[in-house]
Amino acid sequence: MPTSLRGDVTRFRTTAAVVSVTALLIGAGAAIALAPNGKREDHTTRMTPTEATSTRALAIDRTPPVIEYQSAAEPVVYTGDCGPTAAPVRASVPKAASVRLTWTEPAGALNSIDMIWGPDEWTASLGPFADPGAVTWNVEAIDAEGNRAAGHERTLEVAACAG
């Protein structure tokens, strides 16, 4: 190989090696290059913790869950064995993480239980009750984001058995 080409090939190999090493370091987040005087320079980008933190705003869903329906299967329940003593309650609340059935007994006691997710709806049982009178009830839902919704208040009649 002629001497003039040998020098060009050597320079080419050296340049290619520097470019390869520089590309590798840039990929790792650092750039090291040789200055014109042949000394190594560090071109690493340094960031403060504030600069490294993402400033993207997160959209928070504040929409409450929608209670499509809530219903009790029985319009009247009884305090004894003369008829049904509890009413199955159903509710449709898409996207709810949990649903509770809440009621106030005829004597004034406030109660609630978690409803159970079935194949297409939430279910629970309302009753039995010791005292006759009106039971006011509704369902309360919470979605995965913590948004809450309450259904309209309903009334279930509790009747005493004759006799």
N, CA and C atoms as an extended XYZ file, in Angstrom:
489
Properties=species:S:1:pos:R:3:atomname:S:1:resname:S:1:resid:I:1 pbc="F F F"
N         0.862       -1.159        0.000 N   MET     1
C         0.000        0.000        0.000 CA  MET     1
C         0.916        1.231        0.000 C   MET     1
N         0.601        2.235       -0.852 N   PRO     2
C         1.429        3.441       -0.865 CA  PRO     2
C         1.353        4.158        0.472 C   PRO     2
N         2.391        4.872        0.837 N   THR     3
C         2.497        5.563        2.110 CA  THR     3
C         1.393        6.593        2.278 C   THR     3
N         1.052        7.320        1.238 N   SER     4
C         0.014        8.347        1.360 CA  SER     4
C        -1.335        7.714        1.665 C   SER     4
N        -1.632        6.567        1.116 N   LEU     5
C        -2.892        5.883        1.416 CA  LEU     5
C        -2.879        5.299        2.818 C   LEU     5
N        -1.717        4.805        3.243 N   ARG     6
C        -1.621        4.230        4.571 CA  ARG     6
C        -1.998        5.257        5.627 C   ARG     6
N        -1.569        6.497        5.492 N   GLY     7
C        -1.921        7.563        6.438 CA  GLY     7
C        -3.406        7.871        6.407 C   GLY     7
N        -4.005        7.874        5.211 N   ASP     8
C        -5.450        8.123        5.086 CA  ASP     8
C        -6.247        7.012        5.747 C   ASP     8
N        -5.828        5.757        5.546 N   VAL     9
C        -6.527        4.610        6.145 CA  VAL     9
C        -6.421        4.687        7.663 C   VAL     9
N        -5.249        5.038        8.184 N   THR    10
C        -5.062        5.149        9.631 CA  THR    10
C        -5.944        6.253       10.189 C   THR    10
N        -5.971        7.409        9.518 N   ARG    11
C        -6.845        8.501        9.976 CA  ARG    11
C        -8.308        8.068        9.924 C   ARG    11
N        -8.690        7.353        8.855 N   PHE    12
C       -10.072        6.889        8.728 CA  PHE    12
C       -10.435        5.938        9.871 C   PHE    12
N        -9.565        4.996       10.188 N   ARG    13
C        -9.824        4.043       11.284 CA  ARG    13
C        -9.929        4.776       12.619 C   ARG    13
N        -9.046        5.745       12.840 N   THR    14
C        -9.076        6.506       14.098 CA  THR    14
C       -10.360        7.308       14.181 C   THR    14
N       -10.753        7.981       13.122 N   THR    15
C       -11.981        8.777       13.098 CA  THR    15
C       -13.188        7.867       13.303 C   THR    15
N       -13.220        6.734       12.627 N   ALA    16
C       -14.334        5.789       12.777 CA  ALA    16
C       -14.424        5.279       14.206 C   ALA    16
N       -13.294        5.020       14.847 N   ALA    17
C       -13.299        4.544       16.234 CA  ALA    17
C       -13.821        5.626       17.167 C   ALA    17
N       -13.399        6.874       16.955 N   VAL    18
C       -13.870        7.987       17.796 CA  VAL    18
C       -15.365        8.184       17.600 C   VAL    18
N       -15.827        8.135       16.343 N   VAL    19
C       -17.255        8.294       16.064 CA  VAL    19
C       -18.057        7.174       16.715 C   VAL    19
N       -17.583        5.951       16.635 N   SER    20
C       -18.286        4.812       17.243 CA  SER    20
C       -18.375        4.947       18.750 C   SER    20
N       -17.267        5.308       19.392 N   VAL    21
C       -17.253        5.477       20.844 CA  VAL    21
C       -18.155        6.636       21.236 C   VAL    21
N       -18.096        7.739       20.490 N   THR    22
C       -18.944        8.899       20.790 CA  THR    22
C       -20.415        8.529       20.657 C   THR    22
N       -20.791        7.817       19.607 N   ALA    23
C       -22.179        7.401       19.414 CA  ALA    23
C       -22.629        6.490       20.550 C   ALA    23
N       -21.772        5.586       20.976 N   LEU    24
C       -22.109        4.698       22.082 CA  LEU    24
C       -22.345        5.489       23.357 C   LEU    24
N       -21.507        6.452       23.638 N   LEU    25
C       -21.652        7.248       24.855 CA  LEU    25
C       -22.863        8.180       24.777 C   LEU    25
N       -23.155        8.720       23.601 N   ILE    26
C       -24.345        9.563       23.457 CA  ILE    26
C       -25.589        8.736       23.739 C   ILE    26
N       -25.602        7.517       23.259 N   GLY    27
C       -26.730        6.622       23.539 CA  GLY    27
C       -26.879        6.359       25.023 C   GLY    27
N       -25.797        6.410       25.770 N   ALA    28
C       -25.851        6.189       27.210 CA  ALA    28
C       -26.050        7.494       27.968 C   ALA    28
N       -26.213        8.616       27.257 N   GLY    29
C       -26.490        9.876       27.930 CA  GLY    29
C       -25.263       10.742       28.149 C   GLY    29
N       -24.145       10.388       27.573 N   ALA    30
C       -22.940       11.187       27.747 CA  ALA    30
C       -22.246       11.317       26.397 C   ALA    30
N       -21.586       12.413       26.179 N   ALA    31
C       -20.821       12.609       24.955 CA  ALA    31
C       -19.408       13.010       25.335 C   ALA    31
N       -18.451       12.235       24.886 N   ILE    32
C       -17.051       12.556       25.149 CA  ILE    32
C       -16.400       12.728       23.788 C   ILE    32
N       -15.770       13.845       23.580 N   ALA    33
C       -15.113       14.121       22.301 CA  ALA    33
C       -13.703       14.622       22.558 C   ALA    33
N       -12.924       14.591       21.516 N   LEU    34
C       -11.575       15.104       21.631 CA  LEU    34
C       -11.562       16.542       21.148 C   LEU    34
N       -10.947       17.400       21.919 N   ALA    35
C       -10.804       18.805       21.543 CA  ALA    35
C        -9.733       18.900       20.461 C   ALA    35
N        -9.689       20.034       19.762 N   PRO    36
C        -8.660       20.195       18.728 CA  PRO    36
C        -7.240       19.986       19.262 C   PRO    36
N        -7.025       20.242       20.560 N   ASN    37
C        -5.678       20.055       21.113 CA  ASN    37
C        -5.428       18.594       21.502 C   ASN    37
N        -6.413       17.692       21.251 N   GLY    38
C        -6.224       16.279       21.528 CA  GLY    38
C        -6.639       15.859       22.919 C   GLY    38
N        -7.074       16.787       23.770 N   LYS    39
C        -7.498       16.448       25.126 CA  LYS    39
C        -8.970       16.060       25.128 C   LYS    39
N        -9.305       15.231       26.051 N   ARG    40
C       -10.670       14.737       26.174 CA  ARG    40
C       -11.555       15.805       26.812 C   ARG    40
N       -12.757       16.018       26.260 N   GLU    41
C       -13.729       16.929       26.848 CA  GLU    41
C       -14.988       16.143       27.179 C   GLU    41
N       -15.581       16.469       28.288 N   ASP    42
C       -16.814       15.802       28.723 CA  ASP    42
C       -18.002       16.697       28.379 C   ASP    42
N       -18.934       16.168       27.579 N   HIS    43
C       -20.123       16.918       27.185 CA  HIS    43
C       -21.377       16.276       27.779 C   HIS    43
N       -21.264       15.796       29.002 N   THR    44
C       -22.397       15.155       29.654 CA  THR    44
C       -23.441       16.197       30.024 C   THR    44
N       -24.689       15.905       29.723 N   THR    45
C       -25.771       16.811       30.095 CA  THR    45
C       -26.166       16.515       31.526 C   THR    45
N       -26.166       17.535       32.340 N   ARG    46
C       -26.554       17.380       33.743 CA  ARG    46
C       -27.861       18.126       33.966 C   ARG    46
N       -28.766       17.500       34.715 N   MET    47
C       -30.071       18.108       34.978 CA  MET    47
C       -30.304       18.181       36.468 C   MET    47
N       -30.964       19.247       36.888 N   THR    48
C       -31.358       19.352       38.290 CA  THR    48
C       -32.571       18.459       38.500 C   THR    48
N       -32.877       18.090       39.750 N   PRO    49
C       -34.070       17.266       39.991 CA  PRO    49
C       -35.352       17.918       39.460 C   PRO    49
N       -35.421       19.244       39.507 N   THR    50
C       -36.609       19.940       39.002 CA  THR    50
C       -36.727       19.759       37.496 C   THR    50
N       -35.610       19.854       36.782 N   GLU    51
C       -35.631       19.678       35.330 CA  GLU    51
C       -35.956       18.241       34.947 C   GLU    51
N       -35.554       17.300       35.767 N   ALA    52
C       -35.772       15.894       35.453 CA  ALA    52
C       -37.218       15.468       35.701 C   ALA    52
N       -37.955       16.223       36.471 N   THR    53
C       -39.346       15.893       36.784 CA  THR    53
C       -40.246       16.258       35.618 C   THR    53
N       -41.144       15.372       35.270 N   SER    54
C       -42.078       15.645       34.185 CA  SER    54
C       -43.053       16.731       34.605 C   SER    54
N       -43.337       17.630       33.694 N   THR    55
C       -44.274       18.712       33.998 CA  THR    55
C       -45.611       18.488       33.309 C   THR    55
N       -45.841       17.288       32.811 N   ARG    56
C       -47.090       16.979       32.143 CA  ARG    56
C       -48.242       16.992       33.137 C   ARG    56
N       -49.316       17.652       32.801 N   ALA    57
C       -50.498       17.700       33.669 CA  ALA    57
C       -51.299       16.416       33.491 C   ALA    57
N       -51.739       15.854       34.584 N   LEU    58
C       -52.557       14.650       34.537 CA  LEU    58
C       -54.026       15.041       34.614 C   LEU    58
N       -54.829       14.462       33.759 N   ALA    59
C       -56.264       14.729       33.779 CA  ALA    59
C       -56.889       13.844       34.856 C   ALA    59
N       -57.586       14.454       35.778 N   ILE    60
C       -58.235       13.718       36.855 CA  ILE    60
C       -59.720       13.648       36.544 C   ILE    60
N       -60.239       12.434       36.526 N   ASP    61
C       -61.660       12.235       36.242 CA  ASP    61
C       -62.452       12.547       37.503 C   ASP    61
N       -63.290       13.551       37.448 N   ARG    62
C       -64.125       13.936       38.590 CA  ARG    62
C       -65.604       13.633       38.319 C   ARG    62
N       -65.870       12.846       37.285 N   THR    63
C       -67.241       12.492       36.938 CA  THR    63
C       -67.721       11.379       37.867 C   THR    63
N       -68.818       11.600       38.593 N   PRO    64
C       -69.313       10.545       39.487 CA  PRO    64
C       -69.880        9.378       38.684 C   PRO    64
N       -69.901        8.196       39.286 N   PRO    65
C       -70.503        7.056       38.599 CA  PRO    65
C       -72.000        7.305       38.369 C   PRO    65
N       -72.547        6.679       37.355 N   VAL    66
C       -73.964        6.842       37.019 CA  VAL    66
C       -74.747        5.648       37.564 C   VAL    66
N       -75.737        5.941       38.404 N   ILE    67
C       -76.618        4.886       38.917 CA  ILE    67
C       -77.791        4.805       37.946 C   ILE    67
N       -77.771        3.768       37.107 N   GLU    68
C       -78.796        3.637       36.078 CA  GLU    68
C       -80.150        3.248       36.677 C   GLU    68
N       -80.123        2.346       37.642 N   TYR    69
C       -81.357        2.008       38.361 CA  TYR    69
C       -81.022        1.368       39.691 C   TYR    69
N       -81.977        1.444       40.602 N   GLN    70
C       -81.934        0.732       41.884 CA  GLN    70
C       -83.365        0.304       42.159 C   GLN    70
N       -83.547       -0.945       42.523 N   SER    71
C       -84.916       -1.415       42.757 CA  SER    71
C       -84.930       -2.523       43.798 C   SER    71
N       -86.052       -2.591       44.513 N   ALA    72
C       -86.298       -3.666       45.482 CA  ALA    72
C       -87.340       -4.585       44.864 C   ALA    72
N       -87.131       -5.895       44.962 N   ALA    73
C       -88.031       -6.868       44.342 CA  ALA    73
C       -89.378       -6.951       45.051 C   ALA    73
N       -89.431       -6.563       46.310 N   GLU    74
C       -90.672       -6.634       47.088 CA  GLU    74
C       -91.104       -5.232       47.489 C   GLU    74
N       -92.371       -4.872       47.296 N   PRO    75
C       -92.825       -3.557       47.758 CA  PRO    75
C       -93.099       -3.528       49.267 C   PRO    75
N       -93.366       -4.732       49.827 N   VAL    76
C       -93.667       -4.846       51.258 CA  VAL    76
C       -92.957       -6.095       51.774 C   VAL    76
N       -92.347       -5.961       52.966 N   VAL    77
C       -91.814       -7.125       53.679 CA  VAL    77
C       -92.489       -7.174       55.047 C   VAL    77
N       -92.360       -8.299       55.733 N   TYR    78
C       -93.089       -8.512       56.983 CA  TYR    78
C       -92.136       -8.785       58.139 C   TYR    78
N       -92.628       -8.517       59.344 N   THR    79
C       -91.827       -8.728       60.542 CA  THR    79
C       -91.824      -10.189       60.982 C   THR    79
N       -92.697      -10.990       60.433 N   GLY    80
C       -92.784      -12.407       60.820 CA  GLY    80
C       -92.811      -13.302       59.591 C   GLY    80
N       -93.315      -14.540       59.835 N   ASP    81
C       -93.312      -15.559       58.793 CA  ASP    81
C       -94.531      -15.532       57.879 C   ASP    81
N       -95.295      -14.478       57.872 N   CYS    82
C       -96.503      -14.436       57.052 CA  CYS    82
C       -96.232      -13.959       55.619 C   CYS    82
N       -95.008      -13.656       55.288 N   GLY    83
C       -94.638      -13.191       53.948 CA  GLY    83
C       -93.140      -12.998       53.886 C   GLY    83
N       -92.652      -12.416       52.812 N   PRO    84
C       -91.203      -12.210       52.713 CA  PRO    84
C       -90.704      -11.264       53.813 C   PRO    84
N       -89.580      -11.620       54.400 N   THR    85
C       -89.015      -10.795       55.477 CA  THR    85
C       -87.864       -9.920       54.983 C   THR    85
N       -87.463      -10.113       53.755 N   ALA    86
C       -86.377       -9.310       53.170 CA  ALA    86
C       -86.685       -9.074       51.697 C   ALA    86
N       -86.174       -7.980       51.172 N   ALA    87
C       -86.363       -7.642       49.761 CA  ALA    87
C       -85.014       -7.656       49.048 C   ALA    87
N       -84.891       -8.476       48.002 N   PRO    88
C       -83.669       -8.402       47.207 CA  PRO    88
C       -83.592       -7.039       46.517 C   PRO    88
N       -82.423       -6.407       46.570 N   VAL    89
C       -82.213       -5.101       45.948 CA  VAL    89
C       -81.198       -5.279       44.822 C   VAL    89
N       -81.486       -4.655       43.686 N   ARG    90
C       -80.596       -4.693       42.522 CA  ARG    90
C       -80.256       -3.262       42.123 C   ARG    90
N       -79.041       -3.077       41.617 N   ALA    91
C       -78.631       -1.755       41.129 CA  ALA    91
C       -77.692       -1.945       39.942 C   ALA    91
N       -77.832       -1.066       38.968 N   SER    92
C       -76.921       -1.048       37.830 CA  SER    92
C       -76.093        0.226       37.926 C   SER    92
N       -74.790        0.026       38.118 N   VAL    93
C       -73.871        1.160       38.231 CA  VAL    93
C       -72.602        0.802       37.443 C   VAL    93
N       -72.608        1.075       36.132 N   PRO    94
C       -71.417        0.766       35.336 CA  PRO    94
C       -70.202        1.537       35.861 C   PRO    94
N       -69.062        0.914       35.790 N   LYS    95
C       -67.772        1.510       36.173 CA  LYS    95
C       -67.635        1.785       37.666 C   LYS    95
N       -68.522        1.256       38.496 N   ALA    96
C       -68.382        1.436       39.946 CA  ALA    96
C       -67.353        0.447       40.480 C   ALA    96
N       -66.545        0.898       41.412 N   ALA    97
C       -65.587        0.018       42.082 CA  ALA    97
C       -66.249       -0.672       43.271 C   ALA    97
N       -67.204        0.032       43.903 N   SER    98
C       -67.963       -0.559       45.010 CA  SER    98
C       -69.313        0.150       45.111 C   SER    98
N       -70.293       -0.599       45.623 N   VAL    99
C       -71.641       -0.056       45.821 CA  VAL    99
C       -72.125       -0.522       47.193 C   VAL    99
N       -72.730        0.396       47.954 N   ARG   100
C       -73.277        0.074       49.277 CA  ARG   100
C       -74.770        0.329       49.280 C   ARG   100
N       -75.492       -0.531       49.963 N   LEU   101
C       -76.915       -0.341       50.219 CA  LEU   101
C       -77.018        0.278       51.607 C   LEU   101
N       -77.671        1.436       51.692 N   THR   102
C       -77.811        2.159       52.958 CA  THR   102
C       -79.290        2.320       53.262 C   THR   102
N       -79.689        2.121       54.522 N   TRP   103
C       -81.094        2.270       54.881 CA  TRP   103
C       -81.262        2.759       56.311 C   TRP   103
N       -82.432        3.337       56.554 N   THR   104
C       -82.824        3.758       57.897 CA  THR   104
C       -84.039        2.924       58.281 C   THR   104
N       -83.931        2.213       59.390 N   GLU   105
C       -85.011        1.339       59.862 CA  GLU   105
C       -86.162        2.165       60.437 C   GLU   105
N       -87.344        1.542       60.610 N   PRO   106
C       -88.490        2.266       61.180 CA  PRO   106
C       -88.179        2.895       62.547 C   PRO   106
N       -87.329        2.250       63.344 N   ALA   107
C       -86.982        2.787       64.662 CA  ALA   107
C       -85.911        3.873       64.581 C   ALA   107
N       -85.359        4.131       63.390 N   GLY   108
C       -84.388        5.206       63.206 CA  GLY   108
C       -82.939        4.792       63.071 C   GLY   108
N       -82.629        3.509       63.233 N   ALA   109
C       -81.235        3.065       63.130 CA  ALA   109
C       -80.767        3.117       61.674 C   ALA   109
N       -79.565        3.652       61.463 N   LEU   110
C       -78.970        3.735       60.137 CA  LEU   110
C       -78.065        2.523       59.931 C   LEU   110
N       -78.202        1.852       58.788 N   ASN   111
C       -77.413        0.657       58.483 CA  ASN   111
C       -76.916        0.720       57.051 C   ASN   111
N       -75.872       -0.052       56.760 N   SER   112
C       -75.412       -0.194       55.378 CA  SER   112
C       -74.632       -1.492       55.234 C   SER   112
N       -74.655       -2.032       54.025 N   ILE   113
C       -73.886       -3.233       53.695 CA  ILE   113
C       -73.324       -3.060       52.288 C   ILE   113
N       -72.206       -3.733       52.023 N   ASP   114
C       -71.649       -3.750       50.676 CA  ASP   114
C       -72.521       -4.620       49.785 C   ASP   114
N       -72.782       -4.138       48.595 N   MET   115
C       -73.506       -4.944       47.623 CA  MET   115
C       -72.498       -5.836       46.903 C   MET   115
N       -72.991       -6.908       46.314 N   ILE   116
C       -72.146       -7.888       45.641 CA  ILE   116
C       -72.339       -7.748       44.137 C   ILE   116
N       -71.213       -7.737       43.401 N   TRP   117
C       -71.276       -7.653       41.948 CA  TRP   117
C       -71.646       -9.016       41.390 C   TRP   117
N       -72.729       -9.049       40.617 N   GLY   118
C       -73.168      -10.274       39.952 CA  GLY   118
C       -72.784      -10.214       38.490 C   GLY   118
N       -73.420      -11.001       37.672 N   PRO   119
C       -73.005      -11.002       36.269 CA  PRO   119
C       -73.215       -9.653       35.564 C   PRO   119
N       -74.281       -8.929       35.889 N   ASP   120
C       -74.557       -7.661       35.206 CA  ASP   120
C       -74.976       -6.527       36.134 C   ASP   120
N       -75.083       -6.799       37.427 N   GLU   121
C       -75.579       -5.774       38.349 CA  GLU   121
C       -75.096       -6.059       39.768 C   GLU   121
N       -75.323       -5.092       40.641 N   TRP   122
C       -74.987       -5.202       42.055 CA  TRP   122
C       -76.232       -5.686       42.787 C   TRP   122
N       -76.049       -6.581       43.784 N   THR   123
C       -77.196       -7.117       44.532 CA  THR   123
C       -76.908       -7.125       46.028 C   THR   123
N       -78.000       -7.056       46.798 N   ALA   124
C       -77.938       -7.163       48.263 CA  ALA   124
C       -79.339       -7.489       48.740 C   ALA   124
N       -79.467       -7.746       50.029 N   SER   125
C       -80.763       -8.048       50.625 CA  SER   125
C       -81.087       -6.991       51.676 C   SER   125
N       -82.311       -6.469       51.610 N   LEU   126
C       -82.777       -5.444       52.546 CA  LEU   126
C       -83.753       -6.095       53.517 C   LEU   126
N       -83.335       -6.245       54.761 N   GLY   127
C       -84.154       -6.897       55.775 CA  GLY   127
C       -83.424       -8.107       56.311 C   GLY   127
N       -84.004       -8.803       57.287 N   PRO   128
C       -85.325       -8.626       57.922 CA  PRO   128
C       -85.325       -7.482       58.942 C   PRO   128
N       -86.542       -7.104       59.330 N   PHE   129
C       -86.745       -6.001       60.267 CA  PHE   129
C       -87.612       -6.454       61.435 C   PHE   129
N       -87.315       -5.930       62.612 N   ALA   130
C       -88.067       -6.300       63.818 CA  ALA   130
C       -89.331       -5.464       63.985 C   ALA   130
N       -89.301       -4.217       63.517 N   ASP   131
C       -90.422       -3.296       63.745 CA  ASP   131
C       -91.126       -2.952       62.431 C   ASP   131
N       -92.453       -2.833       62.459 N   PRO   132
C       -93.167       -2.385       61.261 CA  PRO   132
C       -92.962       -0.877       61.052 C   PRO   132
N       -93.157       -0.438       59.796 N   GLY   133
C       -93.021        0.976       59.472 CA  GLY   133
C       -92.329        1.143       58.127 C   GLY   133
N       -91.914        2.352       57.857 N   ALA   134
C       -91.259        2.652       56.581 CA  ALA   134
C       -89.744        2.566       56.721 C   ALA   134
N       -89.112        1.907       55.749 N   VAL   135
C       -87.653        1.839       55.660 CA  VAL   135
C       -87.257        2.672       54.445 C   VAL   135
N       -86.463        3.700       54.671 N   THR   136
C       -85.951        4.479       53.545 CA  THR   136
C       -84.575        3.930       53.181 C   THR   136
N       -84.330        3.790       51.886 N   TRP   137
C       -83.073        3.196       51.441 CA  TRP   137
C       -82.615        3.812       50.125 C   TRP   137
N       -81.334        3.651       49.838 N   ASN   138
C       -80.751        4.005       48.550 CA  ASN   138
C       -79.416        3.292       48.387 C   ASN   138
N       -78.828        3.415       47.208 N   VAL   139
C       -77.499        2.852       46.976 CA  VAL   139
C       -76.509        4.005       46.810 C   VAL   139
N       -75.294        3.753       47.237 N   GLU   140
C       -74.205        4.721       47.112 CA  GLU   140
C       -73.053        4.033       46.403 C   GLU   140
N       -72.528        4.679       45.356 N   ALA   141
C       -71.480        4.069       44.533 CA  ALA   141
C       -70.208        4.914       44.582 C   ALA   141
N       -69.073        4.227       44.465 N   ILE   142
C       -67.760        4.875       44.384 CA  ILE   142
C       -67.031        4.246       43.201 C   ILE   142
N       -66.418        5.089       42.344 N   ASP   143
C       -65.649        4.553       41.228 CA  ASP   143
C       -64.170        4.455       41.603 C   ASP   143
N       -63.361        3.972       40.694 N   ALA   144
C       -61.937        3.746       40.958 CA  ALA   144
C       -61.180        5.034       41.285 C   ALA   144
N       -61.673        6.190       40.828 N   GLU   145
C       -61.016        7.462       41.101 CA  GLU   145
C       -61.475        8.082       42.415 C   GLU   145
N       -62.431        7.443       43.106 N   GLY   146
C       -62.928        7.967       44.382 CA  GLY   146
C       -64.144        8.871       44.243 C   GLY   146
N       -64.682        9.003       43.026 N   ASN   147
C       -65.887        9.809       42.826 CA  ASN   147
C       -67.094        9.063       43.382 C   ASN   147
N       -68.010        9.807       43.992 N   ARG   148
C       -69.162        9.202       44.663 CA  ARG   148
C       -70.472        9.644       44.030 C   ARG   148
N       -71.463        8.750       44.121 N   ALA   149
C       -72.819        9.081       43.677 CA  ALA   149
C       -73.794        8.366       44.602 C   ALA   149
N       -74.944        8.987       44.834 N   ALA   150
C       -75.992        8.391       45.661 CA  ALA   150
C       -77.266        8.327       44.830 C   ALA   150
N       -77.945        7.193       44.919 N   GLY   151
C       -79.218        7.042       44.223 CA  GLY   151
C       -80.324        7.775       44.961 C   GLY   151
N       -81.453        7.901       44.293 N   HIS   152
C       -82.612        8.552       44.912 CA  HIS   152
C       -83.132        7.696       46.065 C   HIS   152
N       -83.602        8.347       47.097 N   GLU   153
C       -84.141        7.645       48.256 CA  GLU   153
C       -85.443        6.941       47.879 C   GLU   153
N       -85.562        5.704       48.320 N   ARG   154
C       -86.750        4.881       48.076 CA  ARG   154
C       -87.333        4.464       49.430 C   ARG   154
N       -88.565        3.972       49.394 N   THR   155
C       -89.212        3.515       50.634 CA  THR   155
C       -89.680        2.075       50.460 C   THR   155
N       -89.399        1.282       51.475 N   LEU   156
C       -89.883       -0.089       51.558 CA  LEU   156
C       -90.780       -0.168       52.787 C   LEU   156
N       -91.962       -0.699       52.618 N   GLU   157
C       -92.904       -0.821       53.732 CA  GLU   157
C       -92.648       -2.127       54.484 C   GLU   157
N       -92.582       -2.030       55.824 N   VAL   158
C       -92.454       -3.214       56.670 CA  VAL   158
C       -93.761       -3.351       57.424 C   VAL   158
N       -94.436       -4.482       57.220 N   ALA   159
C       -95.751       -4.702       57.846 CA  ALA   159
C       -95.646       -5.780       58.912 C   ALA   159
N       -96.484       -5.649       59.941 N   ALA   160
C       -96.551       -6.673       60.996 CA  ALA   160
C       -97.478       -7.777       60.513 C   ALA   160
N       -97.180       -8.985       60.908 N   CYS   161
C       -98.058      -10.108       60.589 CA  CYS   161
C       -99.295      -10.033       61.501 C   CYS   161
N      -100.430      -10.361       60.954 N   ALA   162
C      -101.671      -10.355       61.752 CA  ALA   162
C      -101.655      -11.560       62.681 C   ALA   162
N      -102.061      -11.291       63.861 N   GLY   163
C      -102.291      -12.380       64.666 CA  GLY   163
C      -101.777      -12.860       65.839 C   GLY   163
